[in-house]
Amino acid sequence: MVTKLLNQPLRASQLKSDKHPDWCPGCGDFGIVNALQQALAEMKMPPWEVYLLSGIGCSGKSSHYVNVYGAHTLHGRVLPYAIGAKLANPKLTVVAAGGDGDGYGIGAEHFVHAGRRNVDLTYIIFDNEVYGLTKGQASPTLPQGDQPKSLPLPNINQAINPFALALACGYTFIARSYAYDAKHLKATIQKAIYHKGMALVDVLQPCPTYNDLRTKEFFDEEIELRGQQTPRVYSMEDEGYDGVVKNPMDREEVNAKRLAAFEKIYQQEDRVGLGVYFQIHMPTYTDLLRNNLPILTTSAPIDLPYYDDQMNPVTDLASGWQDFIV
């Protein structure tokens, strides 16, 4: 889907497309898309410079509902599309959207290698622990032993930890937010877009149709922690956690922040920490590619002529893209 070309930044209300969302009432997808629209509007992001791509699943419809350029891609394949778009035209702000099944299941291999390459784009995962579009099967993030109402028996598979995976793969921005915390989610999306590198935003969201375990009431309730009642969902930054590496050249600081992130990721408490788990500024894939292909320092691939009038090739990008030939 390609939306109409506009010539000025839009308000959040103008970033809503003329397509009516057909998600279930109470679905967290509404909050995620609204937060994305608000984030883009506040950043005064020209809509013609934003490319929103989505995979398959309930979240896949998000590219239809935001009034920017967009594409609805294949199941688990949103990252290859997004990476290709960003490398072809680095001026674009590229945002990929997908579900936990789409990104951590079908697209798991692409998820891994996207981290290795540190392409400058934002990947928003709609995480409700089930395959909501196909009757609520267990997704890779549903804990072992859990039995939402869509499953006839408890889940026998272990859940993956997407943040541990992302940290191990090289993602340079890893954050979590919550679909019903509009203010926090909007700010987190903005941080991810401003980050120069591969940014992951995992958004927890209820699926009111198939997951009766992680409901809005579950996220809203208070729990007892060390003898005190405390909100289950909380801001890690408000409790003093800082996952941002200040000096990427300081190996001691980098190692300390990685270890702190791993500890936070596996913290054995029945609480949900929101915020930036880890962030480091490193050269992006485009930065490194320009070292191999100096022509890209002055021209984007999308602007280069590939053939002369006689259809003879005049631009050779093959040598610089060998990393993608696996």
C-alpha positions as CSV (number, residue, x, y, z in Angstrom):
1,M,0.0,0.0,0.0
2,V,1.3,3.4,-0.8
3,T,-0.4,6.4,0.6
4,K,-0.8,9.8,-1.0
5,L,2.2,12.1,-1.1
6,L,2.0,15.1,1.2
7,N,4.2,18.2,1.5
8,Q,4.2,19.1,5.2
9,P,4.3,17.4,8.6
10,L,1.0,16.3,9.9
11,R,-0.9,16.3,13.2
12,A,-1.5,13.0,14.8
13,S,-5.1,13.1,13.7
14,Q,-4.0,13.6,10.1
15,L,-1.7,10.6,10.4
16,K,-4.8,8.4,10.8
17,S,-5.6,6.9,7.4
18,D,-9.1,6.6,6.0
19,K,-9.1,2.8,6.7
20,H,-11.2,1.7,9.7
21,P,-9.2,-0.6,12.0
22,D,-11.0,-4.0,12.3
23,W,-9.1,-5.1,15.4
24,C,-11.2,-6.6,18.3
25,P,-12.5,-4.1,20.9
26,G,-9.9,-3.6,23.6
27,C,-7.0,-4.8,21.5
28,G,-3.6,-3.3,22.4
29,D,-2.9,-2.7,18.8
30,F,-5.0,0.5,18.9
31,G,-2.7,1.9,21.6
32,I,0.5,1.0,19.7
33,V,-0.7,2.6,16.4
34,N,-2.0,5.7,18.2
35,A,1.3,6.1,20.0
36,L,3.2,5.8,16.7
37,Q,1.0,8.4,15.1
38,Q,1.5,10.8,18.1
39,A,5.3,10.1,18.1
40,L,5.7,11.0,14.4
41,A,3.5,14.1,14.7
42,E,5.5,15.4,17.7
43,M,8.7,14.8,15.9
44,K,7.3,16.8,13.0
45,M,8.3,13.9,10.8
46,P,7.4,14.6,7.1
47,P,5.1,11.7,6.1
48,W,6.9,11.3,2.8
49,E,10.1,10.5,4.6
50,V,8.6,7.8,6.7
51,Y,8.2,4.2,5.5
52,L,6.2,1.9,7.7
53,L,6.3,-1.8,6.9
54,S,4.4,-4.6,8.5
55,G,4.5,-8.4,8.6
56,I,1.5,-10.8,8.8
57,G,-0.9,-11.1,11.6
58,C,-3.1,-8.6,13.5
59,S,-0.2,-6.2,13.7
60,G,0.3,-6.5,9.9
61,K,-2.6,-4.2,9.4
62,S,-0.9,-1.3,11.1
63,S,0.7,-0.1,7.9
64,H,-2.8,0.4,6.5
65,Y,-3.8,2.7,9.3
66,V,-1.0,5.3,9.4
67,N,-0.9,8.0,6.8
68,V,2.7,7.6,5.6
69,Y,4.3,5.5,2.9
70,G,3.9,1.8,3.8
71,A,4.1,-1.8,2.7
72,H,2.3,-4.9,4.0
73,T,4.9,-7.6,3.5
74,L,5.3,-11.4,4.0
75,H,5.0,-13.5,7.2
76,G,8.2,-13.1,9.2
77,R,9.9,-11.2,6.4
78,V,9.3,-7.6,7.4
79,L,12.9,-7.0,8.4
80,P,14.5,-7.9,5.0
81,Y,12.1,-5.5,3.3
82,A,12.8,-2.8,5.9
83,I,16.6,-3.3,5.7
84,G,16.5,-3.1,1.9
85,A,14.5,0.1,2.0
86,K,16.9,1.7,4.4
87,L,20.0,0.7,2.5
88,A,18.5,1.8,-0.8
89,N,17.5,5.2,0.6
90,P,19.2,6.1,3.9
91,K,17.2,9.4,4.1
92,L,14.0,7.4,4.9
93,T,12.9,6.9,8.5
94,V,12.1,3.2,8.4
95,V,9.8,1.6,11.0
96,A,9.0,-2.1,10.9
97,A,6.0,-3.5,12.8
98,G,5.2,-7.1,13.6
99,G,3.8,-9.5,16.1
100,D,5.7,-11.7,18.5
101,G,4.9,-14.8,16.4
102,D,5.8,-13.0,13.2
103,G,9.1,-11.6,14.6
104,Y,10.3,-14.1,17.1
105,G,8.9,-17.2,15.4
106,I,8.6,-17.2,11.7
107,G,11.1,-14.4,11.3
108,A,13.5,-15.5,14.0
109,E,16.4,-15.9,11.6
110,H,15.9,-12.4,10.2
111,F,15.6,-11.1,13.8
112,V,19.1,-12.5,14.6
113,H,20.9,-11.2,11.6
114,A,19.3,-7.8,11.7
115,G,21.0,-7.3,15.1
116,R,24.4,-8.3,13.7
117,R,24.2,-5.6,11.0
118,N,22.9,-2.7,13.0
119,V,20.9,-1.1,10.2
120,D,19.4,2.2,11.2
121,L,15.7,1.3,11.6
122,T,13.1,0.8,14.3
123,Y,11.4,-2.6,14.9
124,I,8.2,-2.5,17.0
125,I,7.0,-5.9,18.2
126,F,3.3,-6.2,19.2
127,D,3.7,-8.8,22.0
128,N,0.6,-10.5,23.3
129,E,2.0,-14.0,23.6
130,V,-0.5,-15.6,21.1
131,Y,-1.1,-15.8,17.3
132,G,-4.2,-13.6,17.5
133,L,-5.1,-13.8,13.8
134,T,-5.2,-17.6,13.7
135,K,-7.2,-18.5,16.8
136,G,-4.7,-17.8,19.6
137,Q,-2.0,-20.5,19.3
138,A,0.9,-20.1,21.7
139,S,3.6,-17.7,20.3
140,P,7.3,-17.9,21.2
141,T,6.8,-15.5,24.2
142,L,4.1,-17.5,26.0
143,P,5.7,-19.0,29.2
144,Q,5.8,-22.8,29.5
145,G,2.9,-24.1,31.5
146,D,0.6,-21.2,30.8
147,Q,-2.8,-22.0,29.4
148,P,-4.7,-19.1,28.0
149,K,-8.3,-19.8,27.1
150,S,-7.4,-20.5,23.4
151,L,-5.3,-23.5,24.3
152,P,-6.8,-26.9,25.1
153,L,-3.7,-27.8,27.2
154,P,-1.0,-25.9,28.9
155,N,1.9,-24.7,26.7
156,I,4.7,-27.3,26.7
157,N,7.3,-25.1,24.9
158,Q,9.7,-22.9,26.8
159,A,9.4,-19.2,26.0
160,I,12.2,-17.3,24.4
161,N,13.5,-14.2,26.0
162,P,13.6,-11.7,23.1
163,F,15.7,-9.2,25.0
164,A,18.4,-11.7,25.8
165,L,18.3,-12.8,22.2
166,A,18.5,-9.2,20.9
167,L,21.4,-8.3,23.3
168,A,23.3,-11.4,22.1
169,C,22.7,-10.6,18.5
170,G,24.0,-7.0,18.7
171,Y,20.9,-4.8,18.8
172,T,22.0,-1.4,19.8
173,F,18.7,-0.2,21.3
174,I,16.5,-2.5,23.3
175,A,13.4,-1.2,25.1
176,R,10.0,-2.3,26.4
177,S,6.8,-0.4,26.7
178,Y,3.1,-1.1,27.3
179,A,0.3,-0.6,24.9
180,Y,-2.0,1.1,27.4
181,D,0.7,3.5,28.7
182,A,0.4,6.0,25.8
183,K,2.8,8.5,27.2
184,H,5.6,6.0,27.9
185,L,5.1,4.2,24.6
186,K,5.1,7.4,22.5
187,A,8.3,8.5,24.2
188,T,9.9,5.1,23.8
189,I,9.1,5.0,20.1
190,Q,10.6,8.5,19.7
191,K,13.8,7.4,21.4
192,A,14.0,4.3,19.1
193,I,13.6,6.4,16.0
194,Y,16.2,9.0,17.1
195,H,18.6,6.1,17.8
196,K,21.1,5.6,15.0
197,G,21.1,1.8,14.7
198,M,19.0,-1.3,15.0
199,A,16.3,-0.5,17.6
200,L,13.9,-3.0,19.1
201,V,10.8,-1.9,21.0
202,D,8.9,-4.8,22.5
203,V,5.4,-3.6,23.4
204,L,3.3,-5.7,25.8
205,Q,-0.3,-5.7,25.0
206,P,-3.4,-7.6,26.0
207,C,-5.2,-9.8,23.5
208,P,-8.8,-9.7,24.8
209,T,-10.0,-12.4,22.5
210,Y,-7.5,-15.2,23.2
211,N,-5.2,-14.4,26.1
212,D,-7.1,-14.2,29.4
213,L,-3.9,-14.4,31.4
214,R,-2.1,-11.2,30.5
215,T,-5.1,-8.9,30.5
216,K,-5.4,-5.2,31.2
217,E,-6.4,-6.0,34.7
218,F,-3.3,-8.2,35.1
219,F,-1.0,-5.3,34.0
220,D,-3.0,-2.8,36.1
221,E,-2.9,-4.6,39.4
222,E,-0.6,-4.0,42.3
223,I,1.5,-6.9,43.7
224,E,3.4,-7.4,46.9
225,L,7.1,-6.9,46.7
226,R,9.3,-7.2,49.8
227,G,6.3,-6.5,52.1
228,Q,4.9,-3.5,50.1
229,Q,2.3,-3.1,47.5
230,T,3.7,-1.9,44.2
231,P,2.4,-1.5,40.6
232,R,3.2,-4.5,38.5
233,V,4.1,-2.3,35.6
234,Y,6.8,0.3,36.5
235,S,9.4,2.6,34.9
236,M,12.9,1.2,35.4
237,E,14.4,4.7,35.0
238,D,12.2,5.9,37.9
239,E,13.9,3.3,40.1
240,G,17.4,4.4,39.0
241,Y,18.1,2.0,36.2
242,D,20.2,3.4,33.4
243,G,20.9,1.1,30.4
244,V,22.5,3.8,28.1
245,V,26.3,3.4,27.4
246,K,27.8,6.9,27.7
247,N,31.2,6.0,26.1
248,P,31.1,3.1,23.6
249,M,35.0,3.1,23.6
250,D,35.0,2.4,27.3
251,R,35.1,-1.4,27.3
252,E,34.6,-1.6,31.1
253,E,31.5,0.5,30.9
254,V,30.1,-1.4,27.9
255,N,30.6,-4.8,29.7
256,A,29.0,-3.4,32.9
257,K,26.0,-2.1,31.1
258,R,25.6,-5.4,29.2
259,L,25.8,-7.4,32.4
260,A,23.3,-5.1,34.1
261,A,20.9,-5.5,31.2
262,F,21.1,-9.3,31.3
263,E,20.5,-9.1,35.1
264,K,17.5,-6.9,34.5
265,I,16.2,-9.1,31.7
266,Y,16.2,-12.2,33.9
267,Q,15.1,-10.5,37.1
268,Q,12.9,-13.0,38.9
269,E,10.1,-10.8,40.0
270,D,6.5,-10.7,39.0
271,R,6.9,-7.2,37.8
272,V,7.1,-5.7,34.3
273,G,9.9,-3.2,33.8
274,L,9.4,-0.5,31.1
275,G,12.2,1.5,29.6
276,V,15.5,1.2,27.8
277,Y,17.2,-2.0,28.8
278,F,20.3,-1.3,26.8
279,Q,21.6,1.3,24.3
280,I,24.9,1.9,22.7
281,H,25.9,4.1,19.8
282,M,27.9,2.1,17.2
283,P,28.6,2.6,13.4
284,T,25.6,1.6,11.4
285,Y,25.7,-0.8,8.5
286,T,25.4,2.1,6.1
287,D,28.4,3.8,7.8
288,L,30.5,0.7,7.3
289,L,29.2,0.1,3.8
290,R,30.4,3.6,2.8
291,N,34.0,2.5,3.7
292,N,33.7,-0.3,1.1
293,L,31.9,1.7,-1.5
294,P,33.0,5.4,-1.4
295,I,30.4,6.3,-4.0
296,L,27.8,5.9,-1.3
297,T,29.2,8.9,0.6
298,T,27.9,11.2,-2.0
299,S,25.0,9.2,-3.5
300,A,22.3,6.9,-2.1
301,P,21.9,3.6,-4.0
302,I,18.5,4.7,-5.1
303,D,20.0,7.7,-6.9
304,L,22.7,5.8,-8.8
305,P,22.4,4.9,-12.5
306,Y,22.7,1.2,-13.0
307,Y,22.9,1.2,-16.9
308,D,24.0,3.6,-19.6
309,D,22.0,4.2,-22.8
310,Q,23.3,0.9,-24.2
311,M,22.2,-1.0,-21.1
312,N,25.7,-1.6,-20.0
313,P,26.2,-1.7,-16.2
314,V,27.8,1.5,-14.9
315,T,27.5,0.9,-11.1
316,D,28.9,-2.1,-9.4
317,L,27.5,-2.6,-5.8
318,A,28.1,-6.3,-5.7
319,S,31.4,-6.2,-3.9
320,G,30.1,-4.1,-1.1
321,W,27.0,-6.3,-0.5
322,Q,28.9,-9.6,-0.1
323,D,27.8,-9.8,3.6
324,F,24.3,-10.4,2.4
325,I,25.3,-13.4,0.3
326,V,25.1,-16.3,2.9
